[in-house]
Amino acid sequence: MHLEFPDKDIMALFEEKLDEDRDKWTVWFDGASNVLGHGIGTVLVSLDNLCIPFTTRLGFDCTNNMAESEACAMVVQAAIDSNV
């Protein structure tokens, strides 16, 4: 299947999307699980590039995927708590 964009090339559409997202907060998150323990880290980034980090150690055994899911849930809760 071939998509055609008669008025704009694909890069112009991509740049428009980037401009559109400039008024939105950004979230980053990561989780890790290994023999030393289990932990997660998240960052909320405001419109003016203020970074608000959150980290925690998990008090239960988990896989890397479970740690990632916990990190995602933590950053969503942090965004809600911060009225983002």
Gaussian input, Z-matrix of N, CA and C with variables (Angstrom, degrees):
# hf/3-21g

backbone

0 1
 N
 C     1     B1
 C     2     B2     1     A1
 N     3     B3     2     A2     1     D1
 C     4     B4     3     A3     2     D2
 C     5     B5     4     A4     3     D3
 N     6     B6     5     A5     4     D4
 C     7     B7     6     A6     5     D5
 C     8     B8     7     A7     6     D6
 N     9     B9     8     A8     7     D7
 C    10    B10     9     A9     8     D8
 C    11    B11    10    A10     9     D9
 N    12    B12    11    A11    10    D10
 C    13    B13    12    A12    11    D11
 C    14    B14    13    A13    12    D12
 N    15    B15    14    A14    13    D13
 C    16    B16    15    A15    14    D14
 C    17    B17    16    A16    15    D15
 N    18    B18    17    A17    16    D16
 C    19    B19    18    A18    17    D17
 C    20    B20    19    A19    18    D18
 N    21    B21    20    A20    19    D19
 C    22    B22    21    A21    20    D20
 C    23    B23    22    A22    21    D21
 N    24    B24    23    A23    22    D22
 C    25    B25    24    A24    23    D23
 C    26    B26    25    A25    24    D24
 N    27    B27    26    A26    25    D25
 C    28    B28    27    A27    26    D26
 C    29    B29    28    A28    27    D27
 N    30    B30    29    A29    28    D28
 C    31    B31    30    A30    29    D29
 C    32    B32    31    A31    30    D30
 N    33    B33    32    A32    31    D31
 C    34    B34    33    A33    32    D32
 C    35    B35    34    A34    33    D33
 N    36    B36    35    A35    34    D34
 C    37    B37    36    A36    35    D35
 C    38    B38    37    A37    36    D36
 N    39    B39    38    A38    37    D37
 C    40    B40    39    A39    38    D38
 C    41    B41    40    A40    39    D39
 N    42    B42    41    A41    40    D40
 C    43    B43    42    A42    41    D41
 C    44    B44    43    A43    42    D42
 N    45    B45    44    A44    43    D43
 C    46    B46    45    A45    44    D44
 C    47    B47    46    A46    45    D45
 N    48    B48    47    A47    46    D46
 C    49    B49    48    A48    47    D47
 C    50    B50    49    A49    48    D48
 N    51    B51    50    A50    49    D49
 C    52    B52    51    A51    50    D50
 C    53    B53    52    A52    51    D51
 N    54    B54    53    A53    52    D52
 C    55    B55    54    A54    53    D53
 C    56    B56    55    A55    54    D54
 N    57    B57    56    A56    55    D55
 C    58    B58    57    A57    56    D56
 C    59    B59    58    A58    57    D57
 N    60    B60    59    A59    58    D58
 C    61    B61    60    A60    59    D59
 C    62    B62    61    A61    60    D60
 N    63    B63    62    A62    61    D61
 C    64    B64    63    A63    62    D62
 C    65    B65    64    A64    63    D63
 N    66    B66    65    A65    64    D64
 C    67    B67    66    A66    65    D65
 C    68    B68    67    A67    66    D66
 N    69    B69    68    A68    67    D67
 C    70    B70    69    A69    68    D68
 C    71    B71    70    A70    69    D69
 N    72    B72    71    A71    70    D70
 C    73    B73    72    A72    71    D71
 C    74    B74    73    A73    72    D72
 N    75    B75    74    A74    73    D73
 C    76    B76    75    A75    74    D74
 C    77    B77    76    A76    75    D75
 N    78    B78    77    A77    76    D76
 C    79    B79    78    A78    77    D77
 C    80    B80    79    A79    78    D78
 N    81    B81    80    A80    79    D79
 C    82    B82    81    A81    80    D80
 C    83    B83    82    A82    81    D81
 N    84    B84    83    A83    82    D82
 C    85    B85    84    A84    83    D83
 C    86    B86    85    A85    84    D84
 N    87    B87    86    A86    85    D85
 C    88    B88    87    A87    86    D86
 C    89    B89    88    A88    87    D87
 N    90    B90    89    A89    88    D88
 C    91    B91    90    A90    89    D89
 C    92    B92    91    A91    90    D90
 N    93    B93    92    A92    91    D91
 C    94    B94    93    A93    92    D92
 C    95    B95    94    A94    93    D93
 N    96    B96    95    A95    94    D94
 C    97    B97    96    A96    95    D95
 C    98    B98    97    A97    96    D96
 N    99    B99    98    A98    97    D97
 C   100   B100    99    A99    98    D98
 C   101   B101   100   A100    99    D99
 N   102   B102   101   A101   100   D100
 C   103   B103   102   A102   101   D101
 C   104   B104   103   A103   102   D102
 N   105   B105   104   A104   103   D103
 C   106   B106   105   A105   104   D104
 C   107   B107   106   A106   105   D105
 N   108   B108   107   A107   106   D106
 C   109   B109   108   A108   107   D107
 C   110   B110   109   A109   108   D108
 N   111   B111   110   A110   109   D109
 C   112   B112   111   A111   110   D110
 C   113   B113   112   A112   111   D111
 N   114   B114   113   A113   112   D112
 C   115   B115   114   A114   113   D113
 C   116   B116   115   A115   114   D114
 N   117   B117   116   A116   115   D115
 C   118   B118   117   A117   116   D116
 C   119   B119   118   A118   117   D117
 N   120   B120   119   A119   118   D118
 C   121   B121   120   A120   119   D119
 C   122   B122   121   A121   120   D120
 N   123   B123   122   A122   121   D121
 C   124   B124   123   A123   122   D122
 C   125   B125   124   A124   123   D123
 N   126   B126   125   A125   124   D124
 C   127   B127   126   A126   125   D125
 C   128   B128   127   A127   126   D126
 N   129   B129   128   A128   127   D127
 C   130   B130   129   A129   128   D128
 C   131   B131   130   A130   129   D129
 N   132   B132   131   A131   130   D130
 C   133   B133   132   A132   131   D131
 C   134   B134   133   A133   132   D132
 N   135   B135   134   A134   133   D133
 C   136   B136   135   A135   134   D134
 C   137   B137   136   A136   135   D135
 N   138   B138   137   A137   136   D136
 C   139   B139   138   A138   137   D137
 C   140   B140   139   A139   138   D138
 N   141   B141   140   A140   139   D139
 C   142   B142   141   A141   140   D140
 C   143   B143   142   A142   141   D141
 N   144   B144   143   A143   142   D142
 C   145   B145   144   A144   143   D143
 C   146   B146   145   A145   144   D144
 N   147   B147   146   A146   145   D145
 C   148   B148   147   A147   146   D146
 C   149   B149   148   A148   147   D147
 N   150   B150   149   A149   148   D148
 C   151   B151   150   A150   149   D149
 C   152   B152   151   A151   150   D150
 N   153   B153   152   A152   151   D151
 C   154   B154   153   A153   152   D152
 C   155   B155   154   A154   153   D153
 N   156   B156   155   A155   154   D154
 C   157   B157   156   A156   155   D155
 C   158   B158   157   A157   156   D156
 N   159   B159   158   A158   157   D157
 C   160   B160   159   A159   158   D158
 C   161   B161   160   A160   159   D159
 N   162   B162   161   A161   160   D160
 C   163   B163   162   A162   161   D161
 C   164   B164   163   A163   162   D162
 N   165   B165   164   A164   163   D163
 C   166   B166   165   A165   164   D164
 C   167   B167   166   A166   165   D165
 N   168   B168   167   A167   166   D166
 C   169   B169   168   A168   167   D167
 C   170   B170   169   A169   168   D168
 N   171   B171   170   A170   169   D169
 C   172   B172   171   A171   170   D170
 C   173   B173   172   A172   171   D171
 N   174   B174   173   A173   172   D172
 C   175   B175   174   A174   173   D173
 C   176   B176   175   A175   174   D174
 N   177   B177   176   A176   175   D175
 C   178   B178   177   A177   176   D176
 C   179   B179   178   A178   177   D177
 N   180   B180   179   A179   178   D178
 C   181   B181   180   A180   179   D179
 C   182   B182   181   A181   180   D180
 N   183   B183   182   A182   181   D181
 C   184   B184   183   A183   182   D182
 C   185   B185   184   A184   183   D183
 N   186   B186   185   A185   184   D184
 C   187   B187   186   A186   185   D185
 C   188   B188   187   A187   186   D186
 N   189   B189   188   A188   187   D187
 C   190   B190   189   A189   188   D188
 C   191   B191   190   A190   189   D189
 N   192   B192   191   A191   190   D190
 C   193   B193   192   A192   191   D191
 C   194   B194   193   A193   192   D192
 N   195   B195   194   A194   193   D193
 C   196   B196   195   A195   194   D194
 C   197   B197   196   A196   195   D195
 N   198   B198   197   A197   196   D196
 C   199   B199   198   A198   197   D197
 C   200   B200   199   A199   198   D198
 N   201   B201   200   A200   199   D199
 C   202   B202   201   A201   200   D200
 C   203   B203   202   A202   201   D201
 N   204   B204   203   A203   202   D202
 C   205   B205   204   A204   203   D203
 C   206   B206   205   A205   204   D204
 N   207   B207   206   A206   205   D205
 C   208   B208   207   A207   206   D206
 C   209   B209   208   A208   207   D207
 N   210   B210   209   A209   208   D208
 C   211   B211   210   A210   209   D209
 C   212   B212   211   A211   210   D210
 N   213   B213   212   A212   211   D211
 C   214   B214   213   A213   212   D212
 C   215   B215   214   A214   213   D213
 N   216   B216   215   A215   214   D214
 C   217   B217   216   A216   215   D215
 C   218   B218   217   A217   216   D216
 N   219   B219   218   A218   217   D217
 C   220   B220   219   A219   218   D218
 C   221   B221   220   A220   219   D219
 N   222   B222   221   A221   220   D220
 C   223   B223   222   A222   221   D221
 C   224   B224   223   A223   222   D222
 N   225   B225   224   A224   223   D223
 C   226   B226   225   A225   224   D224
 C   227   B227   226   A226   225   D225
 N   228   B228   227   A227   226   D226
 C   229   B229   228   A228   227   D227
 C   230   B230   229   A229   228   D228
 N   231   B231   230   A230   229   D229
 C   232   B232   231   A231   230   D230
 C   233   B233   232   A232   231   D231
 N   234   B234   233   A233   232   D232
 C   235   B235   234   A234   233   D233
 C   236   B236   235   A235   234   D234
 N   237   B237   236   A236   235   D235
 C   238   B238   237   A237   236   D236
 C   239   B239   238   A238   237   D237
 N   240   B240   239   A239   238   D238
 C   241   B241   240   A240   239   D239
 C   242   B242   241   A241   240   D240
 N   243   B243   242   A242   241   D241
 C   244   B244   243   A243   242   D242
 C   245   B245   244   A244   243   D243
 N   246   B246   245   A245   244   D244
 C   247   B247   246   A246   245   D245
 C   248   B248   247   A247   246   D246
 N   249   B249   248   A248   247   D247
 C   250   B250   249   A249   248   D248
 C   251   B251   250   A250   249   D249

   B1=1.4448
   B2=1.5225
   B3=1.2813
   B4=1.4607
   B5=1.5278
   B6=1.3232
   B7=1.4661
   B8=1.5178
   B9=1.2728
   B10=1.4568
   B11=1.5191
   B12=1.3148
   B13=1.4496
   B14=1.5266
   B15=1.3117
   B16=1.4583
   B17=1.5291
   B18=1.3169
   B19=1.4599
   B20=1.5239
   B21=1.3344
   B22=1.4539
   B23=1.5218
   B24=1.3154
   B25=1.4601
   B26=1.5295
   B27=1.3073
   B28=1.4624
   B29=1.5291
   B30=1.3224
   B31=1.4678
   B32=1.5277
   B33=1.3076
   B34=1.4675
   B35=1.5268
   B36=1.3369
   B37=1.4595
   B38=1.5227
   B39=1.3293
   B40=1.4572
   B41=1.5228
   B42=1.3210
   B43=1.4587
   B44=1.5248
   B45=1.3189
   B46=1.4658
   B47=1.5190
   B48=1.3355
   B49=1.4602
   B50=1.5187
   B51=1.3344
   B52=1.4613
   B53=1.5251
   B54=1.3225
   B55=1.4603
   B56=1.5236
   B57=1.3197
   B58=1.4583
   B59=1.5259
   B60=1.3436
   B61=1.4580
   B62=1.5262
   B63=1.3072
   B64=1.4646
   B65=1.5270
   B66=1.3264
   B67=1.4616
   B68=1.5293
   B69=1.3232
   B70=1.4547
   B71=1.5255
   B72=1.3246
   B73=1.4477
   B74=1.5225
   B75=1.3190
   B76=1.4539
   B77=1.5198
   B78=1.3297
   B79=1.4632
   B80=1.5141
   B81=1.3261
   B82=1.4503
   B83=1.5152
   B84=1.3167
   B85=1.4601
   B86=1.5162
   B87=1.3416
   B88=1.4482
   B89=1.5217
   B90=1.2859
   B91=1.4542
   B92=1.5066
   B93=1.3261
   B94=1.4607
   B95=1.5207
   B96=1.3127
   B97=1.4563
   B98=1.5217
   B99=1.3318
   B100=1.4609
   B101=1.5281
   B102=1.3272
   B103=1.4608
   B104=1.5318
   B105=1.3235
   B106=1.4604
   B107=1.5233
   B108=1.3233
   B109=1.4599
   B110=1.5134
   B111=1.3154
   B112=1.4564
   B113=1.5272
   B114=1.3215
   B115=1.4534
   B116=1.5032
   B117=1.3131
   B118=1.4594
   B119=1.5293
   B120=1.3100
   B121=1.4467
   B122=1.5179
   B123=1.3086
   B124=1.4589
   B125=1.5211
   B126=1.3194
   B127=1.4626
   B128=1.5212
   B129=1.3200
   B130=1.4613
   B131=1.5229
   B132=1.3225
   B133=1.4638
   B134=1.5210
   B135=1.3386
   B136=1.4620
   B137=1.5239
   B138=1.3236
   B139=1.4621
   B140=1.5202
   B141=1.3497
   B142=1.4598
   B143=1.5358
   B144=1.3505
   B145=1.4659
   B146=1.5251
   B147=1.3157
   B148=1.4599
   B149=1.5278
   B150=1.3281
   B151=1.4697
   B152=1.5222
   B153=1.3246
   B154=1.4606
   B155=1.5248
   B156=1.3543
   B157=1.4647
   B158=1.5312
   B159=1.3192
   B160=1.4602
   B161=1.5286
   B162=1.3165
   B163=1.4618
   B164=1.5192
   B165=1.3220
   B166=1.4591
   B167=1.5173
   B168=1.3217
   B169=1.4620
   B170=1.5159
   B171=1.3096
   B172=1.4534
   B173=1.5259
   B174=1.3090
   B175=1.4589
   B176=1.5159
   B177=1.3194
   B178=1.4601
   B179=1.5223
   B180=1.3194
   B181=1.4593
   B182=1.5163
   B183=1.3203
   B184=1.4621
   B185=1.5160
   B186=1.3011
   B187=1.4569
   B188=1.5265
   B189=1.3245
   B190=1.4672
   B191=1.5234
   B192=1.3311
   B193=1.4687
   B194=1.5225
   B195=1.3176
   B196=1.4650
   B197=1.5308
   B198=1.3358
   B199=1.4666
   B200=1.5260
   B201=1.3321
   B202=1.4703
   B203=1.5227
   B204=1.3225
   B205=1.4694
   B206=1.5246
   B207=1.3245
   B208=1.4661
   B209=1.5271
   B210=1.3320
   B211=1.4698
   B212=1.5195
   B213=1.3134
   B214=1.4643
   B215=1.5305
   B216=1.3236
   B217=1.4614
   B218=1.5269
   B219=1.3420
   B220=1.4619
   B221=1.5299
   B222=1.3415
   B223=1.4601
   B224=1.5259
   B225=1.3138
   B226=1.4703
   B227=1.5227
   B228=1.3409
   B229=1.4707
   B230=1.5284
   B231=1.3269
   B232=1.4660
   B233=1.5251
   B234=1.3141
   B235=1.4702
   B236=1.5269
   B237=1.3249
   B238=1.4568
   B239=1.5291
   B240=1.3282
   B241=1.4673
   B242=1.5245
   B243=1.3287
   B244=1.4652
   B245=1.5224
   B246=1.3280
   B247=1.4683
   B248=1.5209
   B249=1.3072
   B250=1.4657
   B251=1.5093
   A1=108.70
   A2=116.53
   A3=121.95
   A4=108.64
   A5=115.40
   A6=120.01
   A7=109.21
   A8=116.43
   A9=121.40
   A10=109.44
   A11=115.67
   A12=122.64
   A13=106.79
   A14=117.51
   A15=120.47
   A16=114.91
   A17=118.35
   A18=119.57
   A19=113.76
   A20=117.79
   A21=119.88
   A22=110.03
   A23=115.83
   A24=117.29
   A25=109.06
   A26=116.68
   A27=121.70
   A28=111.82
   A29=118.66
   A30=121.11
   A31=110.93
   A32=117.20
   A33=119.96
   A34=110.07
   A35=116.97
   A36=120.24
   A37=111.00
   A38=116.71
   A39=121.39
   A40=110.96
   A41=117.70
   A42=121.48
   A43=111.39
   A44=117.32
   A45=120.52
   A46=110.71
   A47=116.83
   A48=121.43
   A49=109.92
   A50=118.07
   A51=120.85
   A52=110.66
   A53=117.56
   A54=120.83
   A55=110.97
   A56=116.17
   A57=122.16
   A58=111.47
   A59=116.80
   A60=121.78
   A61=113.69
   A62=118.21
   A63=119.78
   A64=112.85
   A65=118.18
   A66=120.28
   A67=111.69
   A68=116.63
   A69=121.35
   A70=110.37
   A71=116.48
   A72=121.99
   A73=108.45
   A74=115.89
   A75=122.55
   A76=108.76
   A77=117.40
   A78=121.20
   A79=109.05
   A80=115.57
   A81=122.93
   A82=106.48
   A83=116.36
   A84=118.91
   A85=110.15
   A86=114.66
   A87=120.83
   A88=108.46
   A89=116.12
   A90=121.71
   A91=109.51
   A92=116.57
   A93=120.78
   A94=109.85
   A95=114.67
   A96=121.70
   A97=107.66
   A98=116.62
   A99=119.94
   A100=109.33
   A101=117.62
   A102=120.94
   A103=112.57
   A104=117.93
   A105=121.30
   A106=113.06
   A107=116.96
   A108=120.33
   A109=111.98
   A110=113.84
   A111=121.51
   A112=107.50
   A113=117.26
   A114=119.45
   A115=112.43
   A116=114.49
   A117=120.73
   A118=109.40
   A119=114.28
   A120=120.95
   A121=109.54
   A122=115.39
   A123=121.08
   A124=109.36
   A125=115.39
   A126=121.12
   A127=108.16
   A128=116.42
   A129=122.71
   A130=106.64
   A131=117.63
   A132=122.04
   A133=107.98
   A134=115.87
   A135=121.17
   A136=111.25
   A137=114.65
   A138=120.89
   A139=112.40
   A140=117.04
   A141=120.60
   A142=112.00
   A143=116.29
   A144=124.59
   A145=114.56
   A146=118.02
   A147=121.57
   A148=107.40
   A149=117.04
   A150=122.01
   A151=109.58
   A152=115.95
   A153=122.44
   A154=107.38
   A155=117.06
   A156=119.66
   A157=112.66
   A158=115.43
   A159=123.34
   A160=106.83
   A161=117.45
   A162=121.06
   A163=109.04
   A164=115.32
   A165=119.97
   A166=110.12
   A167=115.29
   A168=121.44
   A169=107.23
   A170=115.92
   A171=120.77
   A172=108.97
   A173=116.56
   A174=121.70
   A175=113.43
   A176=117.67
   A177=120.97
   A178=108.74
   A179=115.85
   A180=120.70
   A181=109.69
   A182=115.98
   A183=119.78
   A184=110.40
   A185=115.71
   A186=122.49
   A187=109.08
   A188=116.13
   A189=119.60
   A190=111.19
   A191=117.09
   A192=119.74
   A193=111.34
   A194=117.11
   A195=119.79
   A196=110.59
   A197=117.08
   A198=120.79
   A199=110.39
   A200=117.06
   A201=120.44
   A202=111.12
   A203=116.36
   A204=120.54
   A205=111.22
   A206=116.88
   A207=120.87
   A208=110.79
   A209=116.67
   A210=120.55
   A211=110.68
   A212=116.58
   A213=120.79
   A214=110.12
   A215=116.60
   A216=120.39
   A217=111.09
   A218=116.71
   A219=120.40
   A220=111.71
   A221=117.28
   A222=119.07
   A223=111.19
   A224=117.56
   A225=119.89
   A226=109.74
   A227=116.91
   A228=120.32
   A229=110.60
   A230=117.75
   A231=121.11
   A232=110.75
   A233=117.56
   A234=121.03
   A235=110.34
   A236=116.87
   A237=120.39
   A238=110.40
   A239=116.28
   A240=120.88
   A241=112.04
   A242=116.43
   A243=121.33
   A244=112.88
   A245=117.04
   A246=122.32
   A247=112.79
   A248=116.43
   A249=121.47
   A250=107.82
   D1=133.72
   D2=-178.51
   D3=-117.87
   D4=126.50
   D5=178.53
   D6=-99.43
   D7=138.25
   D8=178.50
   D9=-115.49
   D10=138.68
   D11=175.86
   D12=-120.06
   D13=91.98
   D14=-170.91
   D15=-63.28
   D16=-34.87
   D17=-174.04
   D18=-94.03
   D19=-24.52
   D20=-173.04
   D21=-139.33
   D22=148.98
   D23=173.68
   D24=-83.85
   D25=169.75
   D26=-173.68
   D27=-64.05
   D28=-35.02
   D29=179.73
   D30=-66.56
   D31=-37.49
   D32=177.76
   D33=-63.62
   D34=-40.00
   D35=177.47
   D36=-64.71
   D37=-40.66
   D38=178.24
   D39=-63.46
   D40=-43.94
   D41=179.44
   D42=-63.99
   D43=-36.68
   D44=175.80
   D45=-61.62
   D46=-41.95
   D47=179.70
   D48=-63.53
   D49=-40.87
   D50=177.74
   D51=-62.33
   D52=-43.56
   D53=178.36
   D54=-62.49
   D55=-38.15
   D56=179.48
   D57=-62.12
   D58=-37.21
   D59=-175.26
   D60=-84.73
   D61=-3.15
   D62=-177.60
   D63=-67.31
   D64=-18.08
   D65=179.98
   D66=-99.03
   D67=22.46
   D68=-179.75
   D69=-120.29
   D70=148.57
   D71=174.25
   D72=-70.79
   D73=154.03
   D74=177.48
   D75=-114.69
   D76=144.35
   D77=173.96
   D78=-125.07
   D79=141.37
   D80=172.32
   D81=-124.87
   D82=143.90
   D83=176.08
   D84=-152.04
   D85=153.38
   D86=178.76
   D87=-155.27
   D88=151.18
   D89=177.20
   D90=-136.75
   D91=153.89
   D92=179.44
   D93=-144.49
   D94=146.55
   D95=177.79
   D96=-139.13
   D97=122.59
   D98=177.98
   D99=-153.11
   D100=-171.33
   D101=-176.11
   D102=-66.10
   D103=-19.53
   D104=179.86
   D105=-85.90
   D106=-12.94
   D107=179.70
   D108=142.96
   D109=-169.27
   D110=-175.84
   D111=-132.92
   D112=130.88
   D113=-178.83
   D114=-151.51
   D115=164.85
   D116=179.07
   D117=-138.84
   D118=154.63
   D119=175.70
   D120=-142.02
   D121=143.24
   D122=179.14
   D123=-140.92
   D124=157.57
   D125=175.82
   D126=-140.58
   D127=129.65
   D128=167.93
   D129=-97.23
   D130=132.68
   D131=178.98
   D132=-118.34
   D133=118.72
   D134=-176.06
   D135=-76.78
   D136=175.29
   D137=179.99
   D138=-60.01
   D139=-31.69
   D140=179.49
   D141=-99.63
   D142=26.15
   D143=174.94
   D144=65.40
   D145=25.75
   D146=171.76
   D147=-78.23
   D148=122.80
   D149=-179.01
   D150=-96.46
   D151=128.15
   D152=179.38
   D153=-119.32
   D154=101.67
   D155=-176.56
   D156=-88.87
   D157=150.73
   D158=174.02
   D159=-136.81
   D160=131.48
   D161=175.87
   D162=-136.91
   D163=154.86
   D164=175.07
   D165=-161.83
   D166=153.65
   D167=170.96
   D168=-93.47
   D169=140.99
   D170=178.43
   D171=-89.04
   D172=134.70
   D173=-177.02
   D174=-93.48
   D175=28.56
   D176=179.15
   D177=-148.68
   D178=154.99
   D179=177.41
   D180=-69.60
   D181=138.92
   D182=179.89
   D183=-158.14
   D184=166.11
   D185=175.02
   D186=-89.07
   D187=170.99
   D188=175.54
   D189=-59.71
   D190=-41.10
   D191=179.78
   D192=-63.63
   D193=-38.58
   D194=177.80
   D195=-65.50
   D196=-39.67
   D197=177.95
   D198=-63.70
   D199=-40.86
   D200=176.57
   D201=-60.58
   D202=-43.43
   D203=179.46
   D204=-63.92
   D205=-40.50
   D206=177.24
   D207=-63.50
   D208=-39.49
   D209=178.35
   D210=-63.72
   D211=-43.04
   D212=178.70
   D213=-61.75
   D214=-46.07
   D215=179.51
   D216=-62.89
   D217=-38.31
   D218=-179.63
   D219=-65.00
   D220=-42.40
   D221=-178.76
   D222=-70.83
   D223=-33.03
   D224=175.58
   D225=-64.98
   D226=-44.15
   D227=178.70
   D228=-65.02
   D229=-39.59
   D230=177.59
   D231=-62.61
   D232=-40.05
   D233=178.18
   D234=-65.09
   D235=-41.89
   D236=178.23
   D237=-64.09
   D238=-46.89
   D239=-179.44
   D240=-62.33
   D241=-30.19
   D242=-178.92
   D243=-90.67
   D244=5.75
   D245=-178.88
   D246=58.48
   D247=38.08
   D248=178.30
   D249=-85.46

